[in-house]
């Protein structure tokens, strides 16, 4: 045996062993199943699901999709172990973590103005202050609910000055249009539909009281499946790019999925900004601005430092590995 062969054979064996170990590590990181939600308030989730991009990106992994009707449902699914990736409002994610759920926000899906306070087309109510003593439909634990509290506070009112009727978003719309409540904290696309189909009026708008649309995972999943988190972000980036380049096709997809007319989808998308997807200081600052209302209204456990919760929630490292590198 030559000297070259004597050295090359151990080196070859070592290389084979390292390749096998690397393959095993990758297999261990990639779960056998990935479960995500999709939502009409999260248009890029519809795009990812429609084109099957994640299924193509994760061969050998089963991909399951679950419809979420609101942030509260999405977070229930995530915290209950029914899904691994949750589409929610940023402030709803803050509230969830503040109350003990170990979740991380890893991606910004959109910057929408998706919620406002709406009244019927013939309502005598003209200002938020006029809502004192009135009934307001809102879905507890969602951006519209928190939007309502912040709007009331700005008008010098608290939740005790009104009657909050806790209904899911679709039921809130029905209650408003039937006259069972005086106002509704609406959420797109249902809000846009109520405007166009029932003539509902927007009583109060404030984009700064709308939090970002975000994607969150549990700390456990992020630790055990970092590569999968990055892959999901990668396909969401693909969907974001497609959405920006094909606004008419996106509106058609949203209309088809939601069962609402095309003009409703277009109105929703006209209030949705897809330009910034990397979690970071901008989102942290915006979420911390809402911290006082969570404490003042007793929505978090006593003694919780909401600012610290926001710092712990926002996790930019996964996006930093993907965004801008595709």
ZATIMAR-886280 format. One record per residue (C-alpha): x, y, z; residue in one letter. Coordinates in steps of 0.1 Angstrom, whole numbers, plus 5000, padded with zeros to 4 digits. Example, Ala and Ser with C-alpha at 12.3 -4.5 7.8 and 13.67 -1.06 7.14 Angstrom:
// residues 2
512349555078a 513749895071s 
// end
This chain:
// residues 326
500050005000x 501450344990x 501850625015x 499150824996x 496650545000x 497450495036x 496550865044x 493750895019x 491650605032x 491350745068x 490651085054x 487950945032x 486350755061x 486351075082x 484751275054x 482051015050x 481451015088x 481251395089x 478751395060x 476651145077x 476651335109x 475751655091x 472851485074x 471651345107x 471851685123x 469851835094x 467251555096x 466951605134x 466351975129x 463751935102x 460451815118x 458351545101x 455451785101x 455052165100x 451752325109x 450852685100x 447752895100x 446453115072x 444153405076x 442253655054x 443853935075x 447253795065x 447353805027x 450853655022x 449853345042x 447253295014x 449953324988x 452253075004x 449452825008x 448052874973x 451352814955x 452552534977x 455952694981x 456652555016x 455752205005x 458352234977x 460952395001x 460552115027x 460451785007x 459751495030x 457951715055x 454251715059x 452752065057x 449352125073x 447352455071x 444752575096x 442352865091x 442553135118x 439653375122x 441453615145x 444653665165x 442953515196x 442253195178x 445753185162x 447453225196x 445152955211x 446252715184x 449952805188x 449852785226x 447752465225x 450252295201x 447852275171x 450152495150x 453852585149x 453552925131x 450853175140x 449653485121x 448653755146x 448654115153x 451854225171x 450154365201x 448154035206x 451453855206x 452754095233x 449654025254x 450053655250x 453753655261x 452953895289x 450553645303x 452953355302x 453153215267x 456753155257x 456553275221x 458853465197x 457853695169x 460253615140x 458753785110x 456754095100x 454153995075x 452754345069x 452054685083x 448254715079x 445654965088x 443254675093x 441154795122x 439055105130x 435955185150x 432855155127x 429255265132x 426155215110x 425655445080x 422755625098x 424355645133x 424055965153x 427455885169x 430056125156x 433056095180x 434655835202x 433456035232x 429855985220x 430355605227x 430055665265x 427355425277x 427155255243x 427654895232x 430854815212x 431454475197x 435154365198x 437054035198x 438954015231x 442753955227x 442954095192x 444254415176x 440654565172x 439954505209x 443254675219x 442554955193x 439255015211x 440855055245x 443455295232x 440855495213x 438655515244x 441655625265x 442555895241x 438956025243x 439156035281x 437155715286x 437855365299x 436355025292x 434055075322x 432455375304x 431155145276x 429654795273x 432154575255x 430354285237x 432854005231x 432153865197x 434253705170x 434953945141x 432253815117x 429653815145x 430654175154x 429954285119x 426554125119x 425754275153x 426554625141x 424554595109x 421554455127x 421654735153x 422454505182x 425554715191x 426255085186x 429855035172x 432154765161x 435954735163x 436254595128x 438954395111x 439654365074x 438454225051x 435154215071x 435554585078x 436054675042x 433054455033x 430854635058x 431854965044x 431154875008x 428154645013x 426354805042x 427555165041x 429155145076x 431155455085x 434555465100x 434055655133x 437755665142x 440955575124x 444455575137x 447155375120x 449455415150x 446955215170x 447154935145x 450054695153x 452054505128x 450954175113x 453453925126x 454453555125x 455353395158x 456553055170x 457152895204x 460552925219x 460852545219x 460152525182x 462552805174x 465352635194x 464752285180x 464052375144x 465952695136x 466552585099x 462752535095x 461952875109x 464453035084x 462852825056x 459352945064x 460553305065x 462253245031x 458953145015x 457053425032x 459653655016x 458953494983x 455253564989x 455853924999x 457853984967x 455053824946x 452354034964x 454254354957x 454654264920x 451154124914x 448654344933x 445754264911x 446353884913x 446753924951x 443354094953x 441853824932x 443353554954x 442153724986x 438653764972x 438453394962x 439753274995x 437553495017x 434453464995x 434153844994x 433854064963x 436954184945x 436354554955x 436454454991x 439754274987x 441154584969x 440054814997x 441754595023x 444954575003x 444954954997x 445554985035x 448254715037x 451954785035x 454354495026x 457554705024x 459354615057x 459454255070x 462454245093x 461554255130x 463654525149x 463654855167x 460755005147x 458354735158x 459754735194x 459155105197x 455655075183x 454654795206x 456154965237x 453955265229x 450955045237x 452354905270x 450655155293x 447155055281x 447854685288x 448854765323x 446255035330x 443354805318x 444654505338x 445254295307x 448554155320x 449454005353x 450254235381x 453954335382x 454654235346x 457154465328x 455554495294x 458554675279x 460754375289x 458154145274x 458354325241x 462154305242x 461953925248x 459253875222x 460854035191x 463453795177x 465353945146x 468053675142x 466053445119x 465053725095x 468553855095x 469753525080x 467153545052x 465653885044x 467554075017x 469653765009x 467253594985x 
// end
